[in-house]
Amino acid sequence: MMEVLLKTTGYEKLRLTVMLAATADGRKLPPLLILKRKTLPKSEAFLKDIIVRAQEKEWMMEDMILEWLKIVWGRRPRAFLNQPSMIVLDAFKGHLTDPVKNKLRKMKLSLLSFQVE
């Protein structure tokens, strides 16, 4: 019988969600990284171009999508023009709540959602 010693980083169980977005002209918007935890670690330094949040299930729930619309979509280049736009999201229930739909209407955003199978 042979023994093999394995060394790991200790992060095997770390899970996260990332919200990636780009505009129609190819501009990449800052990613939103959601860590599976109750609070953000105080000792960690994250890159300034990445928005990091903590959520117990690491899902993009209603509160996270509303925050993303405010701090990322609302600050994208040319957002100040307040022109009608379209956003494509999967049909996850956190994306399709009434508060999210109301916020999208206020921002003149048409929603196209799709079911992932």
C-alpha positions as CSV (number, residue, x, y, z in Angstrom):
1,M,0.0,0.0,0.0
2,M,1.3,3.4,-1.0
3,E,0.6,6.6,0.9
4,V,0.3,10.0,-0.9
5,L,0.5,13.2,1.0
6,L,-1.8,16.0,-0.3
7,K,-1.3,19.6,0.5
8,T,-4.2,22.0,0.0
9,T,-4.8,25.7,0.3
10,G,-7.6,25.2,2.8
11,Y,-10.2,26.8,0.5
12,E,-11.8,23.7,-0.9
13,K,-15.2,24.5,0.6
14,L,-15.2,28.2,-0.3
15,R,-18.2,29.0,-2.6
16,L,-19.1,32.2,-4.3
17,T,-21.3,33.8,-6.9
18,V,-20.1,36.3,-9.4
19,M,-22.3,38.8,-11.4
20,L,-20.6,39.7,-14.6
21,A,-22.0,42.2,-17.1
22,A,-21.0,44.1,-20.2
23,T,-22.6,46.8,-22.2
24,A,-23.7,46.3,-25.9
25,D,-20.6,48.2,-27.0
26,G,-18.3,45.7,-25.2
27,R,-17.4,47.7,-22.1
28,K,-17.0,45.4,-19.1
29,L,-18.7,46.5,-15.9
30,P,-17.2,45.9,-12.5
31,P,-17.9,42.4,-11.3
32,L,-19.9,41.8,-8.1
33,L,-18.5,38.9,-6.0
34,I,-20.8,37.4,-3.4
35,L,-19.0,35.3,-0.7
36,K,-20.9,32.7,1.2
37,R,-20.7,34.1,4.7
38,K,-22.5,36.5,7.1
39,T,-20.0,39.3,7.1
40,L,-17.0,40.3,5.1
41,P,-13.6,39.5,6.6
42,K,-12.1,42.7,8.0
43,S,-8.5,41.6,7.5
44,E,-8.9,40.9,3.7
45,A,-8.0,43.4,1.1
46,F,-10.0,43.1,-2.1
47,L,-9.2,44.6,-5.5
48,K,-10.6,48.0,-5.9
49,D,-12.3,47.2,-9.2
50,I,-14.3,44.3,-7.7
51,I,-17.4,44.9,-5.6
52,V,-17.4,42.3,-2.8
53,R,-20.4,41.4,-0.6
54,A,-21.3,38.7,1.8
55,Q,-24.6,36.7,1.8
56,E,-25.3,33.5,3.7
57,K,-26.3,31.5,0.7
58,E,-24.1,33.4,-1.8
59,W,-27.1,33.9,-4.1
60,M,-27.9,37.0,-6.1
61,M,-31.1,37.7,-4.2
62,E,-33.4,40.7,-4.5
63,D,-31.3,43.0,-2.2
64,M,-28.2,42.2,-4.2
65,I,-29.7,42.8,-7.6
66,L,-31.1,46.2,-6.3
67,E,-27.7,47.2,-5.0
68,W,-26.0,46.0,-8.2
69,L,-28.5,48.1,-10.3
70,K,-27.6,51.2,-8.2
71,I,-23.8,50.9,-7.9
72,V,-22.9,49.2,-11.1
73,W,-25.6,49.7,-13.8
74,G,-26.5,53.2,-12.6
75,R,-22.9,54.3,-12.8
76,R,-22.0,52.7,-16.1
77,P,-20.7,55.0,-18.9
78,R,-23.5,57.0,-20.5
79,A,-26.0,56.1,-17.7
80,F,-26.5,59.8,-17.1
81,L,-28.3,59.9,-20.5
82,N,-31.2,57.9,-19.0
83,Q,-32.0,56.3,-22.3
84,P,-34.1,53.2,-22.6
85,S,-32.0,50.1,-22.3
86,M,-32.4,46.3,-22.1
87,I,-31.0,44.0,-19.5
88,V,-30.9,40.2,-19.8
89,L,-31.1,38.1,-16.6
90,D,-31.9,34.4,-16.0
91,A,-35.3,33.6,-14.5
92,F,-34.0,33.2,-10.9
93,K,-36.8,34.3,-8.6
94,G,-34.6,36.9,-6.9
95,H,-34.3,38.7,-10.2
96,L,-38.0,38.8,-10.9
97,T,-39.5,40.3,-7.8
98,D,-41.8,43.3,-7.9
99,P,-39.3,45.7,-6.3
100,V,-36.7,44.7,-8.9
101,K,-39.2,45.1,-11.8
102,N,-40.2,48.5,-10.3
103,K,-36.5,49.6,-10.1
104,L,-36.0,48.5,-13.7
105,R,-39.0,50.5,-14.9
106,K,-37.7,53.6,-13.1
107,M,-34.3,53.1,-14.8
108,K,-36.0,52.7,-18.2
109,L,-34.7,49.2,-18.5
110,S,-36.6,46.5,-20.4
111,L,-36.1,43.0,-18.8
112,L,-35.5,39.9,-20.9
113,S,-35.3,36.8,-18.7
114,F,-34.7,33.3,-19.7
115,Q,-34.9,29.9,-18.0
116,V,-31.6,28.0,-17.6
117,E,-32.0,24.2,-18.0
